[in-house]
Amino acid sequence: MDLISRIALHFEDSAQTKLACAEALSMPILEATESMVRALLSNGKILACGNGGSAADAQHFTAELLGRFERERPELAAIALTTDTSAISAIANDYSWEQVFAKQIRALGQSGDVLLAISTSGESPNVLAAVEAAHERDLRVVALTGKGGGMLAEMLKEGDVHVCVPHDRTARIQEVHILAIHCICDGIDCLLMGEET
């Protein structure tokens, strides 16, 4: 087995996927950034959710807003709905795993907030329930998906934003998701503080 060649192929495929996505995803990433900035400037917040690697991406994103991305700025309101193990386990036990994000959104979400819903397949039942709860509470949704967007794409409403990676491999989708998240973080900083000179 030639692992060096396999590693090189991963790098090549990742780079090609990202380059292919640059044009296709630039506008939805811009729209996602502007939607989040509008929420933050109106004293709103961003809630984020996902499962597995997407949960890690949700936490990564909110950490960048609560702390900083690449430069100093005031703290920004963001909550990862993936981190409160007591709430998650209680909701899953008393209701269902499908409700672990939705119930938090109904409790914490306010009109004008944004939900960042991350699902590589667009088919995660608890993320779909989160989007439904977000719409009930008048939150805008930014969806990060791949594989065509699945059922999540069909649930989006006017004013929501869909960043759908045109790829079927989960690893490549996740790699583009983290790049999109970094682009959104940079865009938020630029819109709030101006471009760095």
N, C-alpha and C positions, 0 to 999 in steps of 0.2 A: 504494500500500500504506500503510495507516494503522498504523504500528508502535506508536504511543501507545495505540491501542485494544487491540492485541494484548497489550501489556505489562500494561495494566489487567486484561484478562481472565485472564492468568496469576495475578496477585495475587488476584483474586476467586476463581478456581477453587481456588487453594492454600488460601486462608483457609476456604472452604466445606468443603473436604476435611478439613482439620484439625479444624474444629468438629464435623463429622459423625463423626469418629473418636474424639472425646474420651470419650464414654460406652462405646463398643464396646471400646476398647483400654485403658481405665484398669485393669481387673482383670488382664489379662495383663501389663501393664507393672509393676504392683505385684508380681505373682508372680515376674517376672524379677528385679526388684530384690531381693526377699527371698532368692531362690535364690543370687544373686551374693554377698549379704552373708553368708549361711551359709558359702559357700565361703571367703570372705576371712577370716572369724572363725575358721575351722578351718585356717588357714595354707595355704589353697588359692590358686589363681590363676584368672584368666579369660583364655582364649585367644580370639582373634577372627579371623574370616576373611570374605572376600567378593571379588568381582571388580569391576574398574572403579570406578565410584562407590561401590559397596559396600565395596571395599577401602579407599577413602579414609575411609568411615564407620567401618570397623573400626579404622583407625589413629587417627582422631579420638577414638574412644571410649577406646582404651587410653592415649592421651596425657592425657586428662582424669583417668584414674585414677592414672597414674604421677606426674603433676604435681599439678594441682588443677583442680577445676571452677570454683566461684565463691568458695570460702573455703579458708583454710589448714587442712590436716589431714595426717596422716602419709601417706606414699606407699603406694599399693595395687598389688598384684601383678597385672600384666596384660601380655600379649604379643600383638602383632599378627603373625599368621602370613604377612602380605603383604609384609614389609619386607626380608627377608634374600634379596637377589637372587642371591647365590652358591648358597644352598641351593635356592631356587626353580628356578633355571636348571639346576642339576645334577640335581635330581629330575625335572624336565620332560624333560631330555635323556636321562637314563639309564632312566627308567621311563615316565612320561606326565604330561601336564599335569593329568590327573585326580587324580594322587597328591600334588600339591604341598603341600596342607594336611594330608592324611591321614597322610603319613609324619612330618611335624612333630608332629602330635598323638600319634602312637604313641611318639615319642621324648620329648616334653615333658609330655604329659598324665598326670595322676595321679588316682586315685579321689578324688572330691569336688571336683575342679575343674569349671569351667563353660566350655562352648564357646558363644560368641556367633557364630552362623552367619547371615550376611546374604545374601539372594538375593531380588531383587525378584520374580522369576518362580517361585522355588522349584524350579527345574529345572537349576541349574548343576551339571554333573557333579562338579567338584572340591569343591563345597560338600556335595553329597550324600555323596561319599566321606569327607569330613571328619566328617560326622554319624555315619556308620557306624563310623569309627575311634574317635570319641568314645564311642560306646556300648560298643565293645570294651574301652576303657580305663576304663569306669565313670564317665564324665563326664556331667553333666547338660547339656542343650542348651537354649539360648534361641535361637529362630529368629525373625528379622525377615524377613517376606515380604510379598507382595501377590499380586494376581491369583488368589486362592483358595488359595495356598500350594503348589500343584503337588505333585510327588513328595516334596518335603521334608516337607510336612504329613503325608503317609502314613507317613513314617519315624519320627515322634516317638513317644516312649514315655511311660509314666506318670512323672511328675516333671519332664518337659520342659515348656517353655513356648513357646507360639506367639503371636507378635504379628503378625497378618496384616492389612495395610492393605486395606480393602475398596474397592479401586480397580484399574483396569487400565492406567493410564498410568504409565510408569516414573518420570517426573519427579515426579509427585504422590506416588508411593509413597516415593521417596527423601526427599522433603521431610518426610513424616511419620516416616520412619525416624530422621532426625536429631533431630526433636522428641522421639521416643520415647527416643533415646539421652540427650538432655539430661534428660528426666524420670527415667531410671534413674540418671544421675549425681547428680542432686539427691536422689533417694530414698536412694541409698547414703550420701551425706553425712548426711542426716537420721537414718537408722537407726544410723549409727556415732557420730554426734556430737550428736544432738538437733537440734531445730528452732532456727533463729536467732531471737533475740528482737528 
